[in-house]
Amino acid sequence: MSANETTLAALVALLPDGLDDRCCIFAARPWRAGSAAAAVVVDEDFKPPAEIKERGLDYFLEVAVANEVLEAIANWQASPADRCDLLIYYAENDAYPAWIYKR
């Protein structure tokens, strides 16, 4: 990774207040905590900057959506890994995982 890249886990750690709600998160597939990632403001057509595609990053989630998803576990003592796993599951399935309903 170059100096201006970060990981998906590092971006998730900034949520809910450390990223602008106007941003979208992009990450390299397969999505894992250590995937290269970036949070950028997209244009009105939701097109990312050319640099994002050049770096091989795909749309993951809008920051506002990620924050909403994380609200489901806001009262838990969720680990950083749990938070990241929840968002990855949601991004891949557009649904919450079954384990979220068991607590």
C-alpha positions in Angstrom: 0.0 0.0 0.0 1.2 3.5 -0.7 1.4 6.1 2.0 -2.0 7.6 1.1 -3.9 4.3 1.3 -5.4 2.8 4.5 -7.2 -0.3 5.4 -10.9 -1.1 5.7 -10.4 -1.7 9.4 -8.8 1.7 9.9 -11.7 3.4 8.2 -14.3 1.4 10.2 -12.5 2.5 13.4 -13.2 6.1 12.4 -16.9 5.5 12.4 -19.3 7.0 13.4 -17.8 10.5 13.7 -14.5 10.5 12.0 -15.6 10.3 8.3 -17.8 12.8 6.4 -21.3 11.4 5.7 -20.9 12.6 2.1 -18.1 10.1 1.5 -18.3 6.6 0.2 -16.0 3.9 1.2 -14.2 1.9 -1.5 -12.1 -1.2 -0.8 -10.2 -3.9 -2.6 -11.9 -7.3 -3.0 -12.2 -9.7 -1.4 -13.3 -7.5 1.4 -11.4 -8.1 4.6 -10.3 -6.0 7.5 -6.9 -5.6 5.9 -8.2 -4.7 2.4 -6.8 -1.5 0.9 -9.5 1.1 1.3 -10.3 4.8 0.8 -13.2 7.1 1.8 -13.9 9.8 -0.9 -16.7 12.2 -1.8 -18.2 11.0 -5.1 -19.9 13.2 -7.7 -23.7 13.5 -8.0 -23.7 10.4 -10.2 -21.9 8.4 -7.5 -18.8 8.1 -9.8 -15.6 7.8 -7.8 -12.5 9.6 -8.8 -10.4 7.8 -11.5 -7.7 7.1 -8.9 -10.1 4.8 -7.0 -10.6 2.5 -10.0 -6.9 2.7 -10.8 -6.1 1.4 -7.3 -8.5 -1.5 -7.8 -11.0 -0.4 -5.2 -14.7 -1.2 -5.5 -17.7 0.5 -3.9 -18.2 -0.8 -0.4 -20.7 1.4 1.4 -21.7 5.0 1.9 -20.4 6.4 5.2 -24.0 7.4 6.2 -25.2 3.8 5.5 -22.3 2.3 7.4 -23.1 4.5 10.4 -26.8 3.4 10.3 -25.7 -0.3 10.2 -23.4 0.2 13.1 -26.2 1.7 15.1 -27.6 -1.8 15.4 -24.7 -2.8 17.7 -24.2 0.6 19.3 -25.1 -0.7 22.8 -22.8 -3.7 22.5 -19.2 -4.0 23.6 -18.5 -4.8 20.0 -14.8 -5.4 19.1 -13.3 -3.6 16.1 -13.4 -7.0 14.3 -17.1 -7.4 15.0 -17.8 -3.9 13.6 -15.8 -4.7 10.5 -17.4 -8.1 10.1 -20.9 -6.6 10.4 -20.2 -4.0 7.7 -18.6 -6.5 5.3 -21.6 -8.9 5.7 -24.0 -6.0 5.1 -22.1 -4.7 2.1 -22.0 -8.2 0.5 -25.6 -9.2 1.4 -27.6 -5.9 1.8 -28.9 -7.5 5.0 -27.8 -8.0 8.6 -26.2 -11.3 9.6 -28.2 -13.8 11.8 -25.9 -13.3 14.7 -27.0 -9.7 15.2 -30.4 -11.0 16.3 -29.0 -13.4 18.9 -27.8 -10.9 21.4 
